[in-house]
Amino acid sequence: MVATPTPAPKAIGCEQYRTLIAKYSWDVDTAMAVMEAESTTNGISCNPMADNTGLNRDGSNDKGLFQINSIHRDLIGDTERFEPARNIDVAFQIYRGAKYSWTPWSAYNSGKYLKFM
């Protein structure tokens, strides 16, 4: 008996999160691009389950759409980082706390987000 290969997961797409992102006072297109650059993994665009556990040198980890770092446990629980609405809300709080700046995100600092603009 020949096993049928499991199809690769389909890209979910980022547009489904535009309404959630548009609830906040930031540039929506930039937010969408940063989110896509941060959370596109294994061929899945804007993967809400994106998880970089084990990759940060300091032992912290980043999870979810905006790859919220574990240092923000005062704002969001570990598993909540995988919930799109909570992840986006906390991303805005971090953005606002950085004086309305994208500098907390490596995809912004590296310019990686620009290919999604």
Buried (B, 14 or more C-beta within 10 A) or exposed (E): EEEEEEEEEEEBEBEEBEEBBEEBEBEBEBBBBBBBBBBBBEEBBBBBBBBBEEEEEEEBBBBBBBBBBBEBEEBBEEEBBBBBEBBBBBBBBBBEEEEEEBEBBBBBEEEBBEEBE
